Amino acid sequence: MATLCKDEEWRRRLEEMDQDHLMPPDAKPE
């Protein structure tokens, strides 16, 4: 179950990364 939780966390992080890529750079000041 721990592995599943980690997988879900990784998937969420990947999804967030994808969203960041789709979002404009202005949305996130880097």
mmJSON file of the N, C-alpha and C atoms, coordinates in Angstrom:
{"data_MODEL":{"atom_site":{
"group_PDB":["ATOM","ATOM","ATOM","ATOM","ATOM","ATOM","ATOM","ATOM","ATOM","ATOM","ATOM","ATOM","ATOM","ATOM","ATOM","ATOM","ATOM","ATOM","ATOM","ATOM","ATOM","ATOM","ATOM","ATOM","ATOM","ATOM","ATOM","ATOM","ATOM","ATOM","ATOM","ATOM","ATOM","ATOM","ATOM","ATOM","ATOM","ATOM","ATOM","ATOM","ATOM","ATOM","ATOM","ATOM","ATOM","ATOM","ATOM","ATOM","ATOM","ATOM","ATOM","ATOM","ATOM","ATOM","ATOM","ATOM","ATOM","ATOM","ATOM","ATOM","ATOM","ATOM","ATOM","ATOM","ATOM","ATOM","ATOM","ATOM","ATOM","ATOM","ATOM","ATOM","ATOM","ATOM","ATOM","ATOM","ATOM","ATOM","ATOM","ATOM","ATOM","ATOM","ATOM","ATOM","ATOM","ATOM","ATOM","ATOM","ATOM","ATOM"],
"id":[1,2,3,4,5,6,7,8,9,10,11,12,13,14,15,16,17,18,19,20,21,22,23,24,25,26,27,28,29,30,31,32,33,34,35,36,37,38,39,40,41,42,43,44,45,46,47,48,49,50,51,52,53,54,55,56,57,58,59,60,61,62,63,64,65,66,67,68,69,70,71,72,73,74,75,76,77,78,79,80,81,82,83,84,85,86,87,88,89,90],
"type_symbol":["N","C","C","N","C","C","N","C","C","N","C","C","N","C","C","N","C","C","N","C","C","N","C","C","N","C","C","N","C","C","N","C","C","N","C","C","N","C","C","N","C","C","N","C","C","N","C","C","N","C","C","N","C","C","N","C","C","N","C","C","N","C","C","N","C","C","N","C","C","N","C","C","N","C","C","N","C","C","N","C","C","N","C","C","N","C","C","N","C","C"],
"label_atom_id":["N","CA","C","N","CA","C","N","CA","C","N","CA","C","N","CA","C","N","CA","C","N","CA","C","N","CA","C","N","CA","C","N","CA","C","N","CA","C","N","CA","C","N","CA","C","N","CA","C","N","CA","C","N","CA","C","N","CA","C","N","CA","C","N","CA","C","N","CA","C","N","CA","C","N","CA","C","N","CA","C","N","CA","C","N","CA","C","N","CA","C","N","CA","C","N","CA","C","N","CA","C","N","CA","C"],
"label_alt_id":[null,null,null,null,null,null,null,null,null,null,null,null,null,null,null,null,null,null,null,null,null,null,null,null,null,null,null,null,null,null,null,null,null,null,null,null,null,null,null,null,null,null,null,null,null,null,null,null,null,null,null,null,null,null,null,null,null,null,null,null,null,null,null,null,null,null,null,null,null,null,null,null,null,null,null,null,null,null,null,null,null,null,null,null,null,null,null,null,null,null],
"label_comp_id":["MET","MET","MET","ALA","ALA","ALA","THR","THR","THR","LEU","LEU","LEU","CYS","CYS","CYS","LYS","LYS","LYS","ASP","ASP","ASP","GLU","GLU","GLU","GLU","GLU","GLU","TRP","TRP","TRP","ARG","ARG","ARG","ARG","ARG","ARG","ARG","ARG","ARG","LEU","LEU","LEU","GLU","GLU","GLU","GLU","GLU","GLU","MET","MET","MET","ASP","ASP","ASP","GLN","GLN","GLN","ASP","ASP","ASP","HIS","HIS","HIS","LEU","LEU","LEU","MET","MET","MET","PRO","PRO","PRO","PRO","PRO","PRO","ASP","ASP","ASP","ALA","ALA","ALA","LYS","LYS","LYS","PRO","PRO","PRO","GLU","GLU","GLU"],
"label_asym_id":["A","A","A","A","A","A","A","A","A","A","A","A","A","A","A","A","A","A","A","A","A","A","A","A","A","A","A","A","A","A","A","A","A","A","A","A","A","A","A","A","A","A","A","A","A","A","A","A","A","A","A","A","A","A","A","A","A","A","A","A","A","A","A","A","A","A","A","A","A","A","A","A","A","A","A","A","A","A","A","A","A","A","A","A","A","A","A","A","A","A"],
"label_entity_id":["1","1","1","1","1","1","1","1","1","1","1","1","1","1","1","1","1","1","1","1","1","1","1","1","1","1","1","1","1","1","1","1","1","1","1","1","1","1","1","1","1","1","1","1","1","1","1","1","1","1","1","1","1","1","1","1","1","1","1","1","1","1","1","1","1","1","1","1","1","1","1","1","1","1","1","1","1","1","1","1","1","1","1","1","1","1","1","1","1","1"],
"label_seq_id":[1,1,1,2,2,2,3,3,3,4,4,4,5,5,5,6,6,6,7,7,7,8,8,8,9,9,9,10,10,10,11,11,11,12,12,12,13,13,13,14,14,14,15,15,15,16,16,16,17,17,17,18,18,18,19,19,19,20,20,20,21,21,21,22,22,22,23,23,23,24,24,24,25,25,25,26,26,26,27,27,27,28,28,28,29,29,29,30,30,30],
"pdbx_PDB_ins_code":[null,null,null,null,null,null,null,null,null,null,null,null,null,null,null,null,null,null,null,null,null,null,null,null,null,null,null,null,null,null,null,null,null,null,null,null,null,null,null,null,null,null,null,null,null,null,null,null,null,null,null,null,null,null,null,null,null,null,null,null,null,null,null,null,null,null,null,null,null,null,null,null,null,null,null,null,null,null,null,null,null,null,null,null,null,null,null,null,null,null],
"Cartn_x":[0.854,0.0,0.881,2.002,2.905,3.37,3.659,4.121,3.024,1.792,0.668,0.597,0.733,0.671,1.781,2.965,4.099,3.796,3.282,2.956,1.959,0.969,-0.048,0.595,1.488,2.154,2.962,3.679,4.491,3.59,2.467,1.546,1.022,0.707,0.173,1.253,2.465,3.564,3.747,3.689,3.841,2.705,1.503,0.35,0.55,1.039,1.271,2.317,3.351,4.405,3.793,2.962,2.311,1.486,0.771,-0.069,0.819,1.945,2.869,3.344,3.624,4.099,3.012,1.761,0.644,0.378,0.545,0.288,1.371,1.046,2.017,3.078,4.27,5.364,5.008,4.098,3.693,2.977,2.326,1.567,2.517,3.747,4.695,5.994,6.248,7.498,8.691,9.565,10.724,12.012],
"Cartn_y":[-1.214,0.0,1.252,1.157,2.325,2.674,1.625,1.871,2.57,2.154,2.776,4.251,4.544,5.951,6.746,6.153,6.861,7.057,6.014,6.115,7.243,7.313,8.36,9.732,9.833,11.133,11.509,10.536,10.802,11.221,10.511,10.816,12.237,12.594,13.951,14.973,14.672,15.621,15.756,14.633,14.664,15.478,15.259,16.001,17.494,17.831,19.25,19.824,19.045,19.497,19.755,18.819,18.983,20.261,20.495,21.697,22.937,22.885,24.031,24.294,23.213,23.359,23.995,23.577,24.122,25.571,25.849,27.214,28.166,29.431,30.43,30.69,31.12,31.385,32.515,33.381,34.504,33.997,32.844,32.305,31.923,31.509,31.097,31.879,32.808,33.591,32.744,32.446,31.609,32.399],
"Cartn_z":[0.0,0.0,0.0,0.676,0.721,-0.693,-1.466,-2.837,-3.632,-3.414,-4.136,-3.777,-2.502,-2.062,-2.756,-2.792,-3.429,-4.914,-5.534,-6.97,-7.19,-6.322,-6.474,-6.312,-5.344,-5.122,-6.369,-6.914,-8.111,-9.258,-9.379,-10.486,-10.31,-9.094,-8.846,-9.194,-8.829,-9.103,-10.623,-11.313,-12.778,-13.385,-12.867,-13.396,-13.156,-11.974,-11.65,-12.609,-12.881,-13.808,-15.184,-15.613,-16.927,-16.931,-15.849,-15.768,-15.828,-15.135,-15.145,-16.57,-17.288,-18.672,-19.53,-19.28,-20.067,-19.671,-18.393,-17.907,-18.424,-18.544,-19.007,-17.94,-18.349,-17.402,-16.447,-16.883,-16.021,-14.773,-14.894,-13.763,-12.626,-12.997,-11.946,-12.104,-11.221,-11.285,-10.88,-11.825,-11.504,-11.624],
"occupancy":[1.0,1.0,1.0,1.0,1.0,1.0,1.0,1.0,1.0,1.0,1.0,1.0,1.0,1.0,1.0,1.0,1.0,1.0,1.0,1.0,1.0,1.0,1.0,1.0,1.0,1.0,1.0,1.0,1.0,1.0,1.0,1.0,1.0,1.0,1.0,1.0,1.0,1.0,1.0,1.0,1.0,1.0,1.0,1.0,1.0,1.0,1.0,1.0,1.0,1.0,1.0,1.0,1.0,1.0,1.0,1.0,1.0,1.0,1.0,1.0,1.0,1.0,1.0,1.0,1.0,1.0,1.0,1.0,1.0,1.0,1.0,1.0,1.0,1.0,1.0,1.0,1.0,1.0,1.0,1.0,1.0,1.0,1.0,1.0,1.0,1.0,1.0,1.0,1.0,1.0],
"B_iso_or_equiv":[0.0,0.0,0.0,0.0,0.0,0.0,0.0,0.0,0.0,0.0,0.0,0.0,0.0,0.0,0.0,0.0,0.0,0.0,0.0,0.0,0.0,0.0,0.0,0.0,0.0,0.0,0.0,0.0,0.0,0.0,0.0,0.0,0.0,0.0,0.0,0.0,0.0,0.0,0.0,0.0,0.0,0.0,0.0,0.0,0.0,0.0,0.0,0.0,0.0,0.0,0.0,0.0,0.0,0.0,0.0,0.0,0.0,0.0,0.0,0.0,0.0,0.0,0.0,0.0,0.0,0.0,0.0,0.0,0.0,0.0,0.0,0.0,0.0,0.0,0.0,0.0,0.0,0.0,0.0,0.0,0.0,0.0,0.0,0.0,0.0,0.0,0.0,0.0,0.0,0.0],
"pdbx_formal_charge":[null,null,null,null,null,null,null,null,null,null,null,null,null,null,null,null,null,null,null,null,null,null,null,null,null,null,null,null,null,null,null,null,null,null,null,null,null,null,null,null,null,null,null,null,null,null,null,null,null,null,null,null,null,null,null,null,null,null,null,null,null,null,null,null,null,null,null,null,null,null,null,null,null,null,null,null,null,null,null,null,null,null,null,null,null,null,null,null,null,null],
"auth_seq_id":[1,1,1,2,2,2,3,3,3,4,4,4,5,5,5,6,6,6,7,7,7,8,8,8,9,9,9,10,10,10,11,11,11,12,12,12,13,13,13,14,14,14,15,15,15,16,16,16,17,17,17,18,18,18,19,19,19,20,20,20,21,21,21,22,22,22,23,23,23,24,24,24,25,25,25,26,26,26,27,27,27,28,28,28,29,29,29,30,30,30],
"auth_comp_id":["MET","MET","MET","ALA","ALA","ALA","THR","THR","THR","LEU","LEU","LEU","CYS","CYS","CYS","LYS","LYS","LYS","ASP","ASP","ASP","GLU","GLU","GLU","GLU","GLU","GLU","TRP","TRP","TRP","ARG","ARG","ARG","ARG","ARG","ARG","ARG","ARG","ARG","LEU","LEU","LEU","GLU","GLU","GLU","GLU","GLU","GLU","MET","MET","MET","ASP","ASP","ASP","GLN","GLN","GLN","ASP","ASP","ASP","HIS","HIS","HIS","LEU","LEU","LEU","MET","MET","MET","PRO","PRO","PRO","PRO","PRO","PRO","ASP","ASP","ASP","ALA","ALA","ALA","LYS","LYS","LYS","PRO","PRO","PRO","GLU","GLU","GLU"],
"auth_asym_id":["A","A","A","A","A","A","A","A","A","A","A","A","A","A","A","A","A","A","A","A","A","A","A","A","A","A","A","A","A","A","A","A","A","A","A","A","A","A","A","A","A","A","A","A","A","A","A","A","A","A","A","A","A","A","A","A","A","A","A","A","A","A","A","A","A","A","A","A","A","A","A","A","A","A","A","A","A","A","A","A","A","A","A","A","A","A","A","A","A","A"],
"auth_atom_id":["N","CA","C","N","CA","C","N","CA","C","N","CA","C","N","CA","C","N","CA","C","N","CA","C","N","CA","C","N","CA","C","N","CA","C","N","CA","C","N","CA","C","N","CA","C","N","CA","C","N","CA","C","N","CA","C","N","CA","C","N","CA","C","N","CA","C","N","CA","C","N","CA","C","N","CA","C","N","CA","C","N","CA","C","N","CA","C","N","CA","C","N","CA","C","N","CA","C","N","CA","C","N","CA","C"],
"pdbx_PDB_model_num":[1,1,1,1,1,1,1,1,1,1,1,1,1,1,1,1,1,1,1,1,1,1,1,1,1,1,1,1,1,1,1,1,1,1,1,1,1,1,1,1,1,1,1,1,1,1,1,1,1,1,1,1,1,1,1,1,1,1,1,1,1,1,1,1,1,1,1,1,1,1,1,1,1,1,1,1,1,1,1,1,1,1,1,1,1,1,1,1,1,1]
}}}
